[in-house]
């Protein structure tokens, strides 16, 4: 993903992945549920801007 100047990226270390894998499935699902719930409560304009970043348009 070499699209400099657009979108965003982040790095997750092997240790972070290993720690996440150790979580019980219920905790992982709850984490995902809460993240989705939080995003749905954001203003529409904020979500639109996030989508523009994700698609690499800004």
N, C-alpha and C positions, 0 to 999 in steps of 0.2 A: 504494500500500500504506500507507494511513493507519490502522494498527491500533495506536495508541499503548498502551504498557504491556504489550504481548504480543509474543512472538517476538523476532526480531532482524533487523537490516539492516546492510549495509555498502556502501561506495562504492568503485568501481574507476575510476580516472582514465583518460582517453583514452590517456595515455602508457603506462599499465600494460597496457591492451589492445593497443596497438601493439607493445609489447615482446613480449607473449605471442604475437602473430601472427607475429613474426619467428622464433620457435623452430621448429626442424624438427619435422615431424609425429611422428617417433620420440620426441623429447624430451617433447612434449605428452602422448603416450600413456603414456610411462613415469611422468610426473608424476601423471597420473590414476590409473594402476595403483597406485603407491605410496601415494597418499592413500586409496584404497579399501582397500588391504591394512592400512594403519595403523588405519583405522576399524574394520575387522573384528576387530582385536586388542583393541579397547576392551572393558571390562566391559559386560555386557548392560544394566545399570542406566544407565550413561553414555549408551549409544545411545538408550535409551528417553527419557531427559531431552532429548537433542538433538532427537529426533523431536517431543517436545512443544513445544519452542521453534519448530521449523520449521513446525509446524501452527498456531502462534499460540495454543496452549492455556495457555501460561505465558509 
